[in-house]
Amino acid sequence: MPLNILIVDDSAAIRKILQRVLRQTDVPIGEVYEAGDGVEALELMKTQKVGLILSDINMPKMDGLQLLSKLKANESWKMVPIVMITTEGSQNKVVEAVNLGAAGYVRKPFTAEQIKDKLASVL
């Protein structure tokens, strides 16, 4: 069954790179949706069925940790796995993300292999 994926990152370039990497994985992909920040992501979640979210931590308007909290607090979305993708050097933010319910994280710059490995462990 194809998996609809939401990529949340304020960088359009990173969103495109992640789309390309996702197509190289063995994961059967349905639709790939994009959002530039947490606010856009929440709006999109209201209208689309998503089975996996890849989210940056540092974004304007609503960052990835705020988004993660809101998603995990919602009955309809709390079971959707969320993988954080971050340049965040601070281990504290990564630990906070995992404590909030993130399924895992990948640090930027990432390789296609790292994304594949993380998806294999999450899905």
Secondary structure, DSSP 4 states (H G I P E B T S, - for coil): --EEEEEE-S-HHHHHHHHHHHHHSSS-EEEEEEESSHHHHHHHHHHS--SEEEEESS-SSS-HHHHHHHHHTSTTTTTS-EEEEE----HHHHHHHHHHT--EEEESS--HHHHHHHHHHH-
